[in-house]
Amino acid sequence: MTAVQSFDVAILGAGLAGRLAAWQLVRQGARVALVERGSPDGSGSAAYVAAAMLAPLAESAIAERRIVDLGIASVDLWRAWLAQLPEPVFFQEDGTLVVWHARDRAEMSLFTSRVRAVSPPELVAQRMRALDGKGVGEVEPALAGRFPQGLLLAGEGQLDNRGALRALLSCAVSEGVHCVWEAGEVDVASLPSHGIRARVVLDCRGLGARAAWPAEPGKDGHGAMPGLRGLRGEVVRVHAPDVKLHRPVRLLHPRYPIYIAPKPNDLYVIGATELESEDDSPVSVRSALELLSAAHSLHPAFGEARVLELNVQRRPTRPDHLPAIRVDQQARVVRVNGLYRHGFLIAPAVTEAACAVVSALLNDEPAAHAVPAALRWPGMIEAVTETPALAEAPVGHTGLLH
Ligand SMILES: Cc1cc2nc3c(=O)[nH]c(=O)nc-3n(C[C@H](O)[C@H](O)[C@H](O)COP(=O)(O)OP(=O)(O)OC[C@H]3O[C@@H](n4cnc5c(N)ncnc54)[C@H](O)[C@@H]3O)c2cc1C
């Protein structure tokens, strides 16, 4: 029988949110266990395939103001946190370049009007710059002469997703986080069988937590929506030493909009499809053709790129496409989810709020969901009492977070 060890916090899921939270909590002095169904490389997570663009303005063309605000706060946190990790992680804030083929000009008006409608006007004024063809070539010499117009969204960021996952984990482990890998499908109730007893459980299982997010009644007469659903995303990872792009480039297109995110060593992530589907089978030929043709239309040197990976993952998505933190004070369970297509953009601010709630629970504060760090994001954090089927409580014992 597995001997049971006691921890302050057990974190379920070592994807993006789980690693960020483990790193923060252990540095605050908590004894942390991290339990993951997959392996330390994170290959079972959405975070592993992500382009990891940190683009609040570009995303505001399809997202709400809440995402822009969380994104701005999170990019500041990434900048500070990555600098504290002992391993360097590729991170840049050189902006996003947006381009379109001449026949798709209408897409640009749509894009800019959506950005203006959602983002704070001062941010738009500061960061959005119209470019002529010469300007496009100055920003990205590889695209000189290829696009008569473009937009530079200055200051937007990007990081190396796999490098960040690796560095966060190795730092968390060196600070004392206890990890259990290849644990299978873990939930709150099964922790003791993995040798873990915890005063608080933080659920960061992404789509793996679906059973803990029950269906919600639909709005405006629509039927019930799943509390958490997967949105299929397909990406291609290529090696393209002849391309030489320095920052993420988005190609506007009425049917096949794509982004191309450069990674270290001439690697590029080309993505991404977004399909309302729970299917996690391999990338379809249609999607691969669309992504690669669009990349080739952006720069012909992609024709000589080598395809390294074709990846699929599903983005964990709430009915309103916004992140949520649920706090069951009595059961001492905190659940973070719904990072959707913005996990890298917003996870630092979201997990910072979740960790503040966890600390409040460890300190036996009576309304943990209402600590100041949580109130900063009204509506994101909800106090709940889960049904017995969901709320298998961890063993609670009192004591302050040291
Ligand atoms: C194709 C694609 C491109 C993306 N591009 C970007 C981008 O450019 N910018 C951006 O901001 N975001 C992007 N995202 C979104 C981002 O990757 C996700 O929002 C983020 O990874 C979600 O983080 P998470 O920790 O909630 O889930 P995940 O990262 O998926 O981690 C969940 C972890 O929990 C583990 N787990 C699940 N169930 C269990 C269980 N029962 N027991 C134990 N462990 C379990 C999983 O194995 C996994 O390791 C992209 C996503 C996709 C799919």
The ligand as an SDF file (V2000), in Angstrom:
LIG
                    3D

 53 58  0  0  0  0  0  0  0  0999 V2000
   -3.7010   24.7000  -31.0940 C   0  0  0  0  0  0  0  0  0  0  0  0
   -3.6470   25.6150  -29.9030 C   0  0  0  0  0  0  0  0  0  0  0  0
   -2.9830   26.8250  -29.9910 C   0  0  0  0  0  0  0  0  0  0  0  0
   -2.9490   27.6920  -28.8880 C   0  0  0  0  0  0  0  0  0  0  0  0
   -2.2840   28.8810  -29.0000 N   0  0  0  0  0  0  0  0  0  0  0  0
   -2.2930   29.7460  -27.9590 C   0  0  0  0  0  0  0  0  0  0  0  0
   -1.6430   31.0070  -28.0520 C   0  0  0  0  0  0  0  0  0  0  0  0
   -0.9870   31.3300  -29.0580 O   0  0  0  0  0  0  0  0  0  0  0  0
   -1.7180   31.8680  -27.0040 N   0  0  0  0  0  0  0  0  0  0  0  0
   -2.4100   31.5490  -25.8740 C   0  0  0  0  0  0  0  0  0  0  0  0
   -2.4860   32.3710  -24.9700 O   0  0  0  0  0  0  0  0  0  0  0  0
   -3.0130   30.3460  -25.7480 N   0  0  0  0  0  0  0  0  0  0  0  0
   -2.9860   29.4480  -26.7530 C   0  0  0  0  0  0  0  0  0  0  0  0
   -3.6150   28.2440  -26.6310 N   0  0  0  0  0  0  0  0  0  0  0  0
   -4.4010   27.9730  -25.4290 C   0  0  0  0  0  0  0  0  0  0  0  0
   -3.6190   27.3550  -24.2700 C   0  0  0  0  0  0  0  0  0  0  0  0
   -2.7670   26.3430  -24.7180 O   0  0  0  0  0  0  0  0  0  0  0  0
   -4.6190   26.7760  -23.2540 C   0  0  0  0  0  0  0  0  0  0  0  0
   -5.5490   27.7870  -22.9180 O   0  0  0  0  0  0  0  0  0  0  0  0
   -3.9190   26.3200  -21.9870 C   0  0  0  0  0  0  0  0  0  0  0  0
   -2.9570   25.3420  -22.2730 O   0  0  0  0  0  0  0  0  0  0  0  0
   -4.9270   25.7480  -20.9920 C   0  0  0  0  0  0  0  0  0  0  0  0
   -4.2020   25.5050  -19.8100 O   0  0  0  0  0  0  0  0  0  0  0  0
   -4.6940   24.4460  -18.7380 P   0  0  0  0  0  0  0  0  0  0  0  0
   -3.6170   24.3160  -17.7330 O   0  0  0  0  0  0  0  0  0  0  0  0
   -6.0700   24.7820  -18.2920 O   0  0  0  0  0  0  0  0  0  0  0  0
   -4.8420   23.0810  -19.5680 O   0  0  0  0  0  0  0  0  0  0  0  0
   -3.6800   22.1930  -20.1900 P   0  0  0  0  0  0  0  0  0  0  0  0
   -2.5440   23.0250  -20.6140 O   0  0  0  0  0  0  0  0  0  0  0  0
   -4.3350   21.3290  -21.2030 O   0  0  0  0  0  0  0  0  0  0  0  0
   -3.2110   21.2920  -18.9570 O   0  0  0  0  0  0  0  0  0  0  0  0
   -4.0740   20.3610  -18.3290 C   0  0  0  0  0  0  0  0  0  0  0  0
   -3.2120   19.2430  -17.7390 C   0  0  0  0  0  0  0  0  0  0  0  0
   -4.0250   18.4130  -16.9060 O   0  0  0  0  0  0  0  0  0  0  0  0
   -3.7090   17.0600  -17.1690 C   0  0  0  0  0  0  0  0  0  0  0  0
   -4.8870   16.2590  -16.8230 N   0  0  0  0  0  0  0  0  0  0  0  0
   -6.0860   16.2590  -17.4420 C   0  0  0  0  0  0  0  0  0  0  0  0
   -6.9360   15.4160  -16.8070 N   0  0  0  0  0  0  0  0  0  0  0  0
   -6.2420   14.8800  -15.7860 C   0  0  0  0  0  0  0  0  0  0  0  0
   -6.5740   13.9570  -14.7580 C   0  0  0  0  0  0  0  0  0  0  0  0
   -7.7970   13.4230  -14.6460 N   0  0  0  0  0  0  0  0  0  0  0  0
   -5.6570   13.6470  -13.8460 N   0  0  0  0  0  0  0  0  0  0  0  0
   -4.4010   14.1810  -13.9080 C   0  0  0  0  0  0  0  0  0  0  0  0
   -4.0240   15.0780  -14.8580 N   0  0  0  0  0  0  0  0  0  0  0  0
   -4.9420   15.4110  -15.7810 C   0  0  0  0  0  0  0  0  0  0  0  0
   -3.3920   17.0310  -18.6560 C   0  0  0  0  0  0  0  0  0  0  0  0
   -2.6450   15.8740  -19.0070 O   0  0  0  0  0  0  0  0  0  0  0  0
   -2.6060   18.3260  -18.8060 C   0  0  0  0  0  0  0  0  0  0  0  0
   -1.2320   18.1260  -18.5370 O   0  0  0  0  0  0  0  0  0  0  0  0
   -3.6230   27.3340  -27.6870 C   0  0  0  0  0  0  0  0  0  0  0  0
   -4.2530   26.0940  -27.5990 C   0  0  0  0  0  0  0  0  0  0  0  0
   -4.2630   25.2340  -28.6840 C   0  0  0  0  0  0  0  0  0  0  0  0
   -4.9520   23.8890  -28.5480 C   0  0  0  0  0  0  0  0  0  0  0  0
  1  2  1  0
  2  3  1  0
  2 52  2  0
  3  4  2  0
  4  5  1  0
  4 50  1  0
  5  6  2  0
  6  7  1  0
  6 13  1  0
  7  8  2  0
  7  9  1  0
  9 10  1  0
 10 11  2  0
 10 12  1  0
 12 13  2  0
 13 14  1  0
 14 15  1  0
 14 50  1  0
 15 16  1  0
 16 17  1  0
 16 18  1  0
 18 19  1  0
 18 20  1  0
 20 21  1  0
 20 22  1  0
 22 23  1  0
 23 24  1  0
 24 25  2  0
 24 26  1  0
 24 27  1  0
 27 28  1  0
 28 29  2  0
 28 30  1  0
 28 31  1  0
 31 32  1  0
 32 33  1  0
 33 34  1  0
 33 48  1  0
 34 35  1  0
 35 36  1  0
 35 46  1  0
 36 37  1  0
 36 45  1  0
 37 38  2  0
 38 39  1  0
 39 40  1  0
 39 45  2  0
 40 41  1  0
 40 42  2  0
 42 43  1  0
 43 44  2  0
 44 45  1  0
 46 47  1  0
 46 48  1  0
 48 49  1  0
 50 51  2  0
 51 52  1  0
 52 53  1  0
M  END
$$$$
